[in-house]
Amino acid sequence: MRVPHLASQVLARVLGRLNRDWHQRHGHGSELVETFVEPGRFGGTCYQAAGWLPVGRTTGRGRNGPPARASTRAKDVFVRPLGRQWRQRLCS
């Protein structure tokens, strides 16, 4: 079975549910989602095709790593706004 643009379709469906599920669980919506892509293994093309914005690269320190040195591979960071006024709401 072949489905054209499968990754973009899956991402769109997940994002469609994410804000609703987040609101149901936490009592408020979400303005922005993020994901991390390991550039040596993946290009992030499905995220770019689905309208995600590349915002930079991590240092490779990791969430629980030592503060002064890299302990994991650096990853590209992509974000996707979930609403029209996401910037105003995040900056307020």
MOPAC internal coordinates of N, CA, C and O (Angstrom, degrees):
PM7 1SCF
backbone

  N    0.0000 0     0.00 0     0.00 0    0    0    0
  C    1.4359 1     0.00 0     0.00 0    1    0    0
  C    1.5278 1   108.59 1     0.00 0    2    1    0
  O    1.2310 1   120.26 1   -47.94 1    3    2    1
  N    1.3116 1   117.11 1   132.06 1    3    2    1
  C    1.4607 1   122.26 1   177.72 1    5    3    2
  C    1.5225 1   108.76 1  -117.12 1    6    5    3
  O    1.2310 1   121.25 1   -47.89 1    7    6    5
  N    1.3102 1   115.21 1   132.11 1    7    6    5
  C    1.4592 1   120.79 1   177.93 1    9    7    6
  C    1.5252 1   107.00 1  -124.28 1   10    9    7
  O    1.2310 1   120.15 1   -64.75 1   11   10    9
  N    1.3333 1   117.31 1   115.25 1   11   10    9
  C    1.4583 1   119.33 1   179.30 1   13   11   10
  C    1.5359 1   111.35 1   -63.06 1   14   13   11
  O    1.2310 1   120.72 1   -44.34 1   15   14   13
  N    1.3146 1   116.23 1   135.66 1   15   14   13
  C    1.4723 1   122.28 1   175.81 1   17   15   14
  C    1.5251 1   112.16 1    58.83 1   18   17   15
  O    1.2310 1   120.75 1  -140.04 1   19   18   17
  N    1.3135 1   116.17 1    39.96 1   19   18   17
  C    1.4694 1   120.85 1  -175.85 1   21   19   18
  C    1.5266 1   112.07 1   -57.89 1   22   21   19
  O    1.2310 1   120.11 1   133.86 1   23   22   21
  N    1.3281 1   117.40 1   -46.14 1   23   22   21
  C    1.4686 1   119.78 1  -177.65 1   25   23   22
  C    1.5184 1   111.27 1   -60.46 1   26   25   23
  O    1.2310 1   119.82 1   136.45 1   27   26   25
  N    1.3225 1   117.95 1   -43.55 1   27   26   25
  C    1.4620 1   121.10 1   179.10 1   29   27   26
  C    1.5239 1   111.28 1   -63.83 1   30   29   27
  O    1.2310 1   120.23 1   141.69 1   31   30   29
  N    1.3220 1   117.16 1   -38.31 1   31   30   29
  C    1.4576 1   120.68 1   178.85 1   33   31   30
  C    1.5240 1   111.49 1   -66.88 1   34   33   31
  O    1.2310 1   120.42 1   138.98 1   35   34   33
  N    1.3192 1   116.80 1   -41.02 1   35   34   33
  C    1.4637 1   120.61 1   178.96 1   37   35   34
  C    1.5239 1   110.14 1   -65.25 1   38   37   35
  O    1.2310 1   120.50 1   134.43 1   39   38   37
  N    1.3318 1   116.65 1   -45.57 1   39   38   37
  C    1.4615 1   120.13 1   178.97 1   41   39   38
  C    1.5252 1   111.31 1   -60.49 1   42   41   39
  O    1.2310 1   119.81 1   138.60 1   43   42   41
  N    1.3114 1   117.97 1   -41.40 1   43   42   41
  C    1.4594 1   121.39 1   179.51 1   45   43   42
  C    1.5279 1   111.02 1   -62.90 1   46   45   43
  O    1.2310 1   119.96 1   137.88 1   47   46   45
  N    1.3145 1   117.69 1   -42.12 1   47   46   45
  C    1.4730 1   120.54 1   179.62 1   49   47   46
  C    1.5278 1   111.57 1   -67.27 1   50   49   47
  O    1.2310 1   120.72 1   139.30 1   51   50   49
  N    1.3256 1   116.23 1   -40.70 1   51   50   49
  C    1.4653 1   119.82 1   179.16 1   53   51   50
  C    1.5251 1   110.00 1   -63.73 1   54   53   51
  O    1.2310 1   120.30 1   134.63 1   55   54   53
  N    1.3212 1   117.04 1   -45.37 1   55   54   53
  C    1.4612 1   119.96 1   179.53 1   57   55   54
  C    1.5185 1   111.66 1   -65.31 1   58   57   55
  O    1.2310 1   120.37 1   146.95 1   59   58   57
  N    1.3179 1   116.89 1   -33.05 1   59   58   57
  C    1.4522 1   120.46 1   177.34 1   61   59   58
  C    1.5209 1   112.68 1   -62.53 1   62   61   59
  O    1.2310 1   120.32 1   146.08 1   63   62   61
  N    1.2921 1   117.00 1   -33.92 1   63   62   61
  C    1.4720 1   121.52 1  -179.97 1   65   63   62
  C    1.5117 1   112.62 1   -89.82 1   66   65   63
  O    1.2310 1   120.43 1   151.48 1   67   66   65
  N    1.3216 1   116.78 1   -28.52 1   67   66   65
  C    1.4662 1   120.93 1  -171.22 1   69   67   66
  C    1.5204 1   112.51 1   -56.29 1   70   69   67
  O    1.2310 1   120.08 1   128.70 1   71   70   69
  N    1.3174 1   117.45 1   -51.30 1   71   70   69
  C    1.4628 1   119.88 1  -176.60 1   73   71   70
  C    1.5196 1   111.49 1   -63.69 1   74   73   71
  O    1.2310 1   120.26 1   138.97 1   75   74   73
  N    1.3152 1   117.10 1   -41.03 1   75   74   73
  C    1.4672 1   121.15 1   178.92 1   77   75   74
  C    1.5306 1   110.48 1   -64.30 1   78   77   75
  O    1.2310 1   120.30 1   132.94 1   79   78   77
  N    1.3251 1   117.03 1   -47.06 1   79   78   77
  C    1.4661 1   120.67 1   179.82 1   81   79   78
  C    1.5332 1   111.44 1   -65.40 1   82   81   79
  O    1.2310 1   120.44 1   140.65 1   83   82   81
  N    1.3351 1   116.76 1   -39.35 1   83   82   81
  C    1.4675 1   121.34 1   179.69 1   85   83   82
  C    1.5327 1   109.22 1   -63.02 1   86   85   83
  O    1.2310 1   120.75 1   135.60 1   87   86   85
  N    1.3322 1   116.17 1   -44.40 1   87   86   85
  C    1.4624 1   120.17 1  -179.97 1   89   87   86
  C    1.5221 1   110.78 1   -63.42 1   90   89   87
  O    1.2310 1   120.20 1   138.27 1   91   90   89
  N    1.3015 1   117.22 1   -41.73 1   91   90   89
  C    1.4649 1   121.24 1   179.44 1   93   91   90
  C    1.5269 1   111.01 1   -63.02 1   94   93   91
  O    1.2310 1   120.18 1   140.97 1   95   94   93
  N    1.3039 1   117.26 1   -39.03 1   95   94   93
  C    1.4672 1   121.22 1  -177.04 1   97   95   94
  C    1.5292 1   113.37 1   -80.66 1   98   97   95
  O    1.2310 1   120.62 1   138.69 1   99   98   97
  N    1.3637 1   116.42 1   -41.31 1   99   98   97
  C    1.4622 1   120.11 1  -171.28 1  101   99   98
  C    1.5220 1   114.27 1  -109.87 1  102  101   99
  O    1.2310 1   119.96 1   172.80 1  103  102  101
  N    1.3271 1   117.67 1    -7.20 1  103  102  101
  C    1.4533 1   120.39 1   176.58 1  105  103  102
  C    1.5185 1   114.96 1    84.54 1  106  105  103
  O    1.2310 1   119.72 1  -175.13 1  107  106  105
  N    1.3080 1   118.14 1     4.87 1  107  106  105
  C    1.4645 1   121.51 1   175.79 1  109  107  106
  C    1.5158 1   108.45 1  -152.48 1  110  109  107
  O    1.2310 1   120.92 1   -22.05 1  111  110  109
  N    1.3129 1   115.84 1   157.95 1  111  110  109
  C    1.4567 1   120.72 1  -179.85 1  113  111  110
  C    1.5153 1   112.16 1   -79.13 1  114  113  111
  O    1.2310 1   121.18 1    -2.42 1  115  114  113
  N    1.2968 1   115.34 1   177.58 1  115  114  113
  C    1.4475 1   122.14 1   177.37 1  117  115  114
  C    1.5237 1   107.74 1  -117.87 1  118  117  115
  O    1.2310 1   120.35 1   -37.04 1  119  118  117
  N    1.3085 1   116.93 1   142.96 1  119  118  117
  C    1.4590 1   121.26 1  -176.68 1  121  119  118
  C    1.5159 1   113.07 1   -97.35 1  122  121  119
  O    1.2310 1   120.42 1   151.21 1  123  122  121
  N    1.3249 1   116.80 1   -28.79 1  123  122  121
  C    1.4544 1   121.05 1  -170.92 1  125  123  122
  C    1.5257 1   108.86 1  -149.96 1  126  125  123
  O    1.2310 1   120.09 1   -39.16 1  127  126  125
  N    1.3145 1   117.43 1   140.84 1  127  126  125
  C    1.4641 1   121.43 1   173.63 1  129  127  126
  C    1.5187 1   108.27 1  -118.53 1  130  129  127
  O    1.2310 1   120.83 1   -25.50 1  131  130  129
  N    1.3191 1   116.02 1   154.50 1  131  130  129
  C    1.4558 1   120.95 1  -179.86 1  133  131  130
  C    1.5160 1   110.01 1  -132.13 1  134  133  131
  O    1.2310 1   121.19 1   -23.53 1  135  134  133
  N    1.3186 1   115.33 1   156.47 1  135  134  133
  C    1.4519 1   121.06 1   174.03 1  137  135  134
  C    1.5172 1   108.37 1  -146.79 1  138  137  135
  O    1.2310 1   120.81 1   -21.32 1  139  138  137
  N    1.3078 1   116.05 1   158.68 1  139  138  137
  C    1.4520 1   122.57 1  -177.96 1  141  139  138
  C    1.5267 1   109.01 1  -120.50 1  142  141  139
  O    1.2310 1   120.60 1   -44.54 1  143  142  141
  N    1.3230 1   116.45 1   135.46 1  143  142  141
  C    1.4627 1   122.52 1  -177.63 1  145  143  142
  C    1.5178 1   108.43 1  -125.62 1  146  145  143
  O    1.2310 1   120.54 1   -51.33 1  147  146  145
  N    1.3190 1   116.57 1   128.67 1  147  146  145
  C    1.4631 1   121.01 1   177.77 1  149  147  146
  C    1.5347 1   108.78 1   -80.30 1  150  149  147
  O    1.2310 1   119.79 1   -71.02 1  151  150  149
  N    1.3432 1   118.00 1   108.98 1  151  150  149
  C    1.4636 1   120.62 1  -170.73 1  153  151  150
  C    1.5256 1   114.93 1   -65.90 1  154  153  151
  O    1.2310 1   119.16 1   154.42 1  155  154  153
  N    1.2934 1   119.20 1   -25.58 1  155  154  153
  C    1.4530 1   120.38 1   178.11 1  157  155  154
  C    1.5201 1   113.16 1   -70.49 1  158  157  155
  O    1.2310 1   120.78 1   158.56 1  159  158  157
  N    1.3279 1   116.11 1   -21.44 1  159  158  157
  C    1.4600 1   121.06 1  -177.67 1  161  159  158
  C    1.5162 1   113.43 1  -109.22 1  162  161  159
  O    1.2310 1   120.40 1   149.09 1  163  162  161
  N    1.3429 1   116.83 1   -30.91 1  163  162  161
  C    1.4543 1   121.06 1  -174.48 1  165  163  162
  C    1.5223 1   110.20 1  -137.05 1  166  165  163
  O    1.2310 1   120.39 1   -27.79 1  167  166  165
  N    1.3126 1   116.86 1   152.21 1  167  166  165
  C    1.4560 1   120.69 1  -178.97 1  169  167  166
  C    1.5120 1   114.42 1   -96.62 1  170  169  167
  O    1.2310 1   120.04 1   167.86 1  171  170  169
  N    1.3272 1   117.53 1   -12.14 1  171  170  169
  C    1.4547 1   120.44 1  -177.55 1  173  171  170
  C    1.5220 1   113.06 1    73.74 1  174  173  171
  O    1.2310 1   120.68 1  -163.18 1  175  174  173
  N    1.3299 1   116.30 1    16.82 1  175  174  173
  C    1.4693 1   119.28 1  -175.42 1  177  175  174
  C    1.5212 1   112.72 1   -65.66 1  178  177  175
  O    1.2310 1   119.63 1   146.76 1  179  178  177
  N    1.3230 1   118.30 1   -33.24 1  179  178  177
  C    1.4690 1   119.29 1   179.30 1  181  179  178
  C    1.5254 1   110.31 1   -67.06 1  182  181  179
  O    1.2310 1   119.99 1   144.65 1  183  182  181
  N    1.3378 1   117.62 1   -35.35 1  183  182  181
  C    1.4632 1   120.33 1   177.61 1  185  183  182
  C    1.5268 1   110.52 1   -68.83 1  186  185  183
  O    1.2310 1   120.45 1   136.19 1  187  186  185
  N    1.3120 1   116.74 1   -43.81 1  187  186  185
  C    1.4636 1   119.85 1   179.29 1  189  187  186
  C    1.5259 1   110.69 1   -63.66 1  190  189  187
  O    1.2310 1   120.38 1   139.73 1  191  190  189
  N    1.3219 1   116.88 1   -40.27 1  191  190  189
  C    1.4667 1   120.38 1   178.96 1  193  191  190
  C    1.5226 1   111.70 1   -65.66 1  194  193  191
  O    1.2310 1   120.41 1   151.75 1  195  194  193
  N    1.3243 1   116.82 1   -28.25 1  195  194  193
  C    1.4625 1   121.10 1  -179.67 1  197  195  194
  C    1.5290 1   112.18 1   -90.03 1  198  197  195
  O    1.2310 1   120.29 1  -172.89 1  199  198  197
  N    1.3288 1   117.06 1     7.11 1  199  198  197
  C    1.4556 1   120.31 1   175.19 1  201  199  198
  C    1.5140 1   115.94 1    90.57 1  202  201  199
  O    1.2310 1   119.58 1  -167.85 1  203  202  201
  N    1.3322 1   118.41 1    12.15 1  203  202  201
  C    1.4563 1   120.72 1   176.47 1  205  203  202
  C    1.5260 1   108.36 1   -74.47 1  206  205  203
  O    1.2310 1   120.51 1   -30.38 1  207  206  205
  N    1.3200 1   116.62 1   149.62 1  207  206  205
  C    1.4536 1   122.16 1  -177.27 1  209  207  206
  C    1.5214 1   111.06 1  -104.43 1  210  209  207
  O    1.2310 1   119.51 1   -53.17 1  211  210  209
  N    1.3349 1   118.53 1   126.83 1  211  210  209
  C    1.4656 1   119.57 1   174.70 1  213  211  210
  C    1.5274 1   108.98 1   -75.29 1  214  213  211
  O    1.2310 1   120.42 1   -50.44 1  215  214  213
  N    1.3240 1   116.81 1   129.56 1  215  214  213
  C    1.4690 1   119.90 1  -177.13 1  217  215  214
  C    1.5219 1   113.61 1  -118.31 1  218  217  215
  O    1.2310 1   119.39 1   174.70 1  219  218  217
  N    1.3135 1   118.77 1    -5.30 1  219  218  217
  C    1.4599 1   119.93 1   177.93 1  221  219  218
  C    1.5075 1   112.60 1   149.39 1  222  221  219
  O    1.2310 1   121.74 1    15.06 1  223  222  221
  N    1.3166 1   114.27 1  -164.94 1  223  222  221
  C    1.4638 1   121.45 1  -178.54 1  225  223  222
  C    1.5214 1   109.05 1  -131.24 1  226  225  223
  O    1.2310 1   120.61 1   -37.85 1  227  226  225
  N    1.3209 1   116.43 1   142.15 1  227  226  225
  C    1.4596 1   120.38 1   177.62 1  229  227  226
  C    1.5211 1   110.04 1   -72.77 1  230  229  227
  O    1.2310 1   120.84 1   -11.75 1  231  230  229
  N    1.3163 1   115.99 1   168.25 1  231  230  229
  C    1.4686 1   120.46 1   177.90 1  233  231  230
  C    1.5188 1   111.57 1   -83.86 1  234  233  231
  O    1.2310 1   120.42 1   165.66 1  235  234  233
  N    1.3373 1   116.79 1   -14.34 1  235  234  233
  C    1.4541 1   120.18 1  -177.55 1  237  235  234
  C    1.5152 1   113.14 1    90.29 1  238  237  235
  O    1.2310 1   120.18 1  -171.54 1  239  238  237
  N    1.3257 1   117.26 1     8.46 1  239  238  237
  C    1.4576 1   120.53 1  -178.95 1  241  239  238
  C    1.5146 1   112.07 1   -71.31 1  242  241  239
  O    1.2310 1   120.08 1   144.23 1  243  242  241
  N    1.3128 1   117.46 1   -35.77 1  243  242  241
  C    1.4653 1   120.13 1  -177.94 1  245  243  242
  C    1.5093 1   111.08 1    85.00 1  246  245  243
  O    1.2310 1   120.46 1   -21.72 1  247  246  245
  N    1.3069 1   116.72 1   158.28 1  247  246  245
  C    1.4641 1   121.49 1  -176.45 1  249  247  246
  C    1.5201 1   112.02 1   -63.18 1  250  249  247
  O    1.2310 1   120.10 1   138.00 1  251  250  249
  N    1.3086 1   117.42 1   -42.00 1  251  250  249
  C    1.4652 1   120.67 1  -175.68 1  253  251  250
  C    1.5215 1   112.58 1  -111.01 1  254  253  251
  O    1.2310 1   120.25 1  -164.91 1  255  254  253
  N    1.3084 1   117.13 1    15.09 1  255  254  253
  C    1.4549 1   120.69 1  -177.01 1  257  255  254
  C    1.5136 1   112.99 1   -77.97 1  258  257  255
  O    1.2310 1   120.76 1    -8.74 1  259  258  257
  N    1.3231 1   116.15 1   171.26 1  259  258  257
  C    1.4636 1   120.00 1   177.77 1  261  259  258
  C    1.5318 1   110.07 1   -64.44 1  262  261  259
  O    1.2310 1   119.75 1   -35.81 1  263  262  261
  N    1.3275 1   118.08 1   144.19 1  263  262  261
  C    1.4612 1   120.70 1  -172.21 1  265  263  262
  C    1.5254 1   115.58 1   -68.41 1  266  265  263
  O    1.2310 1   118.80 1   157.09 1  267  266  265
  N    1.2943 1   119.89 1   -22.91 1  267  266  265
  C    1.4628 1   120.95 1  -171.49 1  269  267  266
  C    1.5231 1   114.80 1  -102.29 1  270  269  267
  O    1.2310 1   119.41 1   170.07 1  271  270  269
  N    1.3264 1   118.74 1    -9.93 1  271  270  269
  C    1.4667 1   118.10 1  -176.90 1  273  271  270
  C    1.5306 1   111.82 1  -143.94 1  274  273  271
  O    1.2310 1   121.77 1   -22.58 1  275  274  273
  N    1.3114 1   114.21 1   157.42 1  275  274  273
  C    1.4680 1   120.19 1  -179.91 1  277  275  274
  C    1.5225 1   109.89 1   -72.32 1  278  277  275
  O    1.2310 1   121.13 1   -44.04 1  279  278  277
  N    1.3196 1   115.44 1   135.96 1  279  278  277
  C    1.4574 1   119.88 1   178.16 1  281  279  278
  C    1.5287 1   111.39 1  -122.18 1  282  281  279
  O    1.2310 1   120.30 1   171.01 1  283  282  281
  N    1.3366 1   117.03 1    -8.99 1  283  282  281
  C    1.4587 1   122.34 1   177.40 1  285  283  282
  C    1.5284 1   107.61 1  -135.30 1  286  285  283
  O    1.2310 1   120.42 1    -3.88 1  287  286  285
  N    1.3097 1   116.81 1   176.12 1  287  286  285
  C    1.4609 1   120.39 1   176.44 1  289  287  286
  C    1.5212 1   110.13 1   -76.30 1  290  289  287
  O    1.2310 1   121.03 1   -35.35 1  291  290  289
  N    1.3221 1   115.63 1   144.65 1  291  290  289
  C    1.4608 1   120.46 1   176.03 1  293  291  290
  C    1.5301 1   108.80 1   -66.28 1  294  293  291
  O    1.2310 1   121.09 1   -33.26 1  295  294  293
  N    1.3219 1   115.52 1   146.74 1  295  294  293
  C    1.4661 1   120.72 1  -178.38 1  297  295  294
  C    1.5224 1   109.87 1  -128.71 1  298  297  295
  O    1.2310 1   120.92 1   -30.36 1  299  298  297
  N    1.3255 1   115.85 1   149.64 1  299  298  297
  C    1.4532 1   121.24 1   173.45 1  301  299  298
  C    1.5202 1   108.52 1   -79.78 1  302  301  299
  O    1.2310 1   120.63 1   -39.19 1  303  302  301
  N    1.3302 1   116.40 1   140.81 1  303  302  301
  C    1.4555 1   122.29 1  -177.96 1  305  303  302
  C    1.5338 1   108.61 1  -108.76 1  306  305  303
  O    1.2310 1   121.05 1   -50.78 1  307  306  305
  N    1.3340 1   115.61 1   129.22 1  307  306  305
  C    1.4566 1   122.75 1   176.17 1  309  307  306
  C    1.5232 1   108.18 1  -121.31 1  310  309  307
  O    1.2310 1   120.40 1   -37.56 1  311  310  309
  N    1.3315 1   116.84 1   142.44 1  311  310  309
  C    1.4643 1   121.09 1   176.28 1  313  311  310
  C    1.5243 1   109.45 1  -126.88 1  314  313  311
  O    1.2310 1   121.68 1   -22.41 1  315  314  313
  N    1.3187 1   114.40 1   157.59 1  315  314  313
  C    1.4677 1   120.38 1   177.61 1  317  315  314
  C    1.5190 1   108.24 1  -140.03 1  318  317  315
  O    1.2310 1   119.93 1   -63.09 1  319  318  317
  N    1.3318 1   117.74 1   116.91 1  319  318  317
  C    1.4650 1   120.37 1   175.21 1  321  319  318
  C    1.5248 1   110.33 1   -67.53 1  322  321  319
  O    1.2310 1   120.69 1   -34.47 1  323  322  321
  N    1.3277 1   116.29 1   145.53 1  323  322  321
  C    1.4587 1   120.92 1  -179.26 1  325  323  322
  C    1.5187 1   113.02 1  -105.29 1  326  325  323
  O    1.2310 1   119.99 1   168.97 1  327  326  325
  N    1.3150 1   117.62 1   -11.03 1  327  326  325
  C    1.4548 1   120.66 1   179.39 1  329  327  326
  C    1.5168 1   110.83 1  -139.64 1  330  329  327
  O    1.2310 1   120.93 1   -10.24 1  331  330  329
  N    1.3223 1   115.83 1   169.76 1  331  330  329
  C    1.4609 1   119.98 1  -177.62 1  333  331  330
  C    1.5179 1   112.88 1   -73.57 1  334  333  331
  O    1.2310 1   120.02 1   148.12 1  335  334  333
  N    1.3141 1   117.56 1   -31.88 1  335  334  333
  C    1.4602 1   120.62 1  -176.19 1  337  335  334
  C    1.5197 1   111.57 1  -107.85 1  338  337  335
  O    1.2310 1   120.69 1  -144.61 1  339  338  337
  N    1.3117 1   116.28 1    35.39 1  339  338  337
  C    1.4636 1   120.90 1  -176.82 1  341  339  338
  C    1.5220 1   112.22 1   -60.84 1  342  341  339
  O    1.2310 1   119.85 1   139.91 1  343  342  341
  N    1.3133 1   117.88 1   -40.09 1  343  342  341
  C    1.4678 1   120.64 1  -177.02 1  345  343  342
  C    1.5179 1   111.08 1   -66.00 1  346  345  343
  O    1.2310 1   120.14 1   135.08 1  347  346  345
  N    1.3275 1   117.34 1   -44.92 1  347  346  345
  C    1.4575 1   120.94 1   179.47 1  349  347  346
  C    1.5258 1   110.73 1   -63.20 1  350  349  347
  O    1.2310 1   120.57 1   139.34 1  351  350  349
  N    1.3173 1   116.52 1   -40.66 1  351  350  349
  C    1.4683 1   119.59 1  -178.50 1  353  351  350
  C    1.5248 1   112.18 1   -70.60 1  354  353  351
  O    1.2310 1   120.00 1   143.31 1  355  354  353
  N    1.3225 1   117.61 1   -36.69 1  355  354  353
  C    1.4626 1   119.54 1   178.76 1  357  355  354
  C    1.5248 1   111.87 1   -73.30 1  358  357  355
  O    1.2310 1   120.23 1   150.56 1  359  358  357
  N    1.3120 1   117.16 1   -29.44 1  359  358  357
  C    1.4689 1   120.96 1  -178.06 1  361  359  358
  C    1.5230 1   113.42 1   -89.29 1  362  361  359
  O    1.2310 1   119.79 1   172.46 1  363  362  361
  N    1.3230 1   118.00 1    -7.54 1  363  362  361
  C    1.4682 1   119.54 1  -178.32 1  365  363  362
  C    1.5130 1   111.55 1   -84.71 1  366  365  363
  O    1.2310 1   120.10 1   180.00 1  367  366  365

